[in-house]
Amino acid sequence: MQDLSLFPPEARCVFHLTDDAGDLTHYEHLHPDERNVVKAAVDVRKGEFGDARWCAHQALRELGVAASGAILRGERGMPLWPEGYTGSLTHTDGLRAAVAASTRHVHSMGLDAEPAEPLPAGVLHSIASETEIAMVERMRAAGHEWADRLLFCAKEATYKCWYPMTRRWLDFDEAEIELRADGTFISQLLARPAPVPMFEGRWVVRGGYVIASTYVR
């Protein structure tokens, strides 16, 4: 399944759906250096890692990168893309995905997906400002019971886009998210210095998942 509406036209995104969390098919076909990253992990972790890396390699192939080599893990889990490319990976129950693009067109990208269901009790108040909580409550009142999960996804996508550009941690309270009904959002960056004042993002709810993305050209 593909959805390029979340990304610039120069990007390629690949999704993989699975009902077997312990399926190691993609993991077993990874580059040995990639397998070594999670060799001590349980099968579920190996499976999601292998599936997400498979998505990343497929996305790169669609960009014309025939042999992308190992996509290893850098500091704070950042995927180390081939020279001249950038992207983002995500995995959650039943869904893995990756997006990639040439750095000639895109400086950085962030992608996150979660089940379209409410966050566990107490989590929202630990990640959101009063303004964001009020926004989530308005969306819930309009029938979007997954609004808090979408906020979490938008913050995660923001961090994934931020970190490759800055190599600095971005806490939940350092980005103020404005979710919009048209499927877009704004991440106002409160941390300083910041490479740009804000990130623009997009979101969808599809197939039982909330998915958020953002990128900087």
N, C-alpha and C positions, 0 to 999 in steps of 0.2 A: 504494500500500500504506500502511495506517495502523496504528499501534499506540499506543493511548492508555494502556495499562497502565503505561508508563514515566513517565507524567506525571499531574498532578492532573486531575480531570475537567473543570475549567474551561479547560484548555489544548487547543490544536489542533496536531497534528503532521502534516506532509506529507512523504512520501518520494518520491524519483524515482530509478528504476533506469535505467541507460543502458549500452549497449555501444559507444558512440561518444564517446570522450573529447573529440573536436574538434567536436562538434555545437554550433553557435552559435545554434540556434533561439531558445532562451529569452534568451540574451544580447542578440540583436538586437531583442527586444521589450521590453527594460528601458527605464526612464526614462533620458533622455540623461545625466543626472548620475550615474546608477549605471554606465552603460557607461564613462564617463570615468574611473572609479576604476581600471579595469584596461585602458584603451585601448591601452597600450603593451605589454601582456603577450602571450605566445604564445596560440594558439587553445585549447590545452588548459586554460590558466588562465582564459581568458574563458569557456569552456564550463562549467567547474565553478562559477565565480562566478555565471554567468547561471542555471544550474540551481538552485543553492542560494537565490538571491534569488527565483526563481520560486516555490520551495517556501515561502519566507517570506511572499510576497504571498498565496499560496493559503491559508496558515494564517490570515492576518489576515482574508481574506474570509470564512472559515468562522466567524470571531468577529464578523462583521458590519461590518468595516471595508471599505467599498466602494471607497474611493480612498485608499490608504495612502501615496501619494507615494513618493519615492525613499528607499530604505533605504541610507544612505551608511555609510562606514566611519570610526569614530572612532579614538582613540588605541589603539595596540596591536591594531588590527584589529577592535575591538569594533563590532558592528553598531549603528547608531543607529535605534532603533525609533521609530514614531510616539508622540507624547505619550500617556501613559496605558497603554502596552503594553511588554512585555518579551519576551525570547525568546533563542534560540540557534540557530546554524547549524553544519552539519558537511558535509564532502565527503571522499570517498575514492574509490578505483578502483571505478567502476561504481555508486556510491551517493551521492546528495545528500539532505539532509534539513534541515528547519527546524521549530522549535516556537515557538509564541507564546501569550501569555496576557495578560489585563488585569492591570495592577498593583493593581487592587482585590482580586485574589485571590492573586497571586504576585509576590513582590518581585524575584526573579532566578531564572534557569534556566541550566543547562549541559547540552549534548548533544554526544556524540562517538561516532563510528563508525570502525571499522577492519576490514580483512580478518581473518577468524578463522584466523590462522596465527601462528607464533612471531615475536617481534621479531628483527631482525638480531642477529648475535652481538655481545656486548659492551654492548648498549643497556640491558639490564635492570639491570646493576650501576651504570649512570650515573644511573638514575632512582629506584632503590628502596633502602630501608633493609634492614638485615639481617633484621628481622622480616618485611618484605614479601617478601624473597627466599625466606625459609623458607616463607611462605604459598604463594607461587607454586610452589615445588618440591613441596609437598604436593598442590596441585591437579594438577600435571603427573603425579604418581604415580597420581592417580585417573583419569587418561586425558584431562585437559583440556590438550592441548598448546598451546593459545592463551592460557593463564593470564597470561603476561607481557604479552601484547597487551591483555588485558582490564584489567590493572592500569594500563597506559599510558592507556587510554581513560578509566578512572575518574579519573585525575589530570587529564587534559585537561578533562573535564566539570566537575571541581571548580574548575579555574582559570577556566573560562568563566562559572561561577556567581559566583565570588569577585570577579572584576575589576570588573563593573558596580557592585558594592556598595561597593568600597573605592578603586578607581582605583589599585591598587597591584599590582605584580608578585608572583606567588606561585610560588616555585621548587618543583621536584619534591620536595625534602626538607622542605618546609614544610607538607605534608599527608600524614598517615599513613593509608593505606587499609587497611580490613579488608573483604575480599571474603567474602561469605557464600553458602553453597550454595543458599539459597532465592531467589536472584536479587536480593538487596539488598546494599548496601555502606555503610560508614560512612567518611567523610572527617574524620579528626580534624585540626583546623586548629592548626598549631603556630606560625604567624606571629602576632605581636601588634603592635597591637591587632587583634582579629578581631570582626566584627559578630555572630557566633554561635560557640559552641564547636566545632560540627561541622556537616557537611552529611550528610543521609541521601540515599542514591541507590538506583537500581535498574539491573539489567543483564539483557540477553538475548543469546543467540547464535542467530541466525536468518538463513537465506538465505546463509550463508557469511560473515557479519559478526558481530563483537562490537559491541554498542551499549550505552553507559552514559549515564545521565542523573541529574541531581540538581536540586533546586529548594528555594527558601526561600519559605514563605508570608508 
